[in-house]
């Protein structure tokens, strides 16, 4: 089990990197803004102090290292998701990785963003308080699809 979790950490890191590469491609090719990991870091900082929901995370007290904290939280989350995924699907999936289970799991992880992170930062449930919620939701699905490709690709290339 420990070996499975370690491999899960590795494919989770690979999947998170794939998600970040997708964001970079969208930024360079279509001018899509890069994720603001500073706001995420600020939210995690306030979460550690017991505050989950904010009207506007940008108006909350900043943390001097919130960008680094946001990047750290992003990668820790992805790494934990990778291990959780392998614990759920088991070593048989690792022996013959298939994309569909990784994609289903990755789509399910969107719930954490839609129903915890986004409302916690003042963006509403599933980005409902943003100017274009359906665009944000579609971008979330695309990013998590990149994460799924990273899970699958990591499993094919790493072990």
Helices and strands as residue ranges (DSSP letters): H 2-30, H 37-48, G 57-59, H 66-89, H 91-95, H 99-108, H 110-112, I 113-117, H 118-120, G 125-127, H 133-157
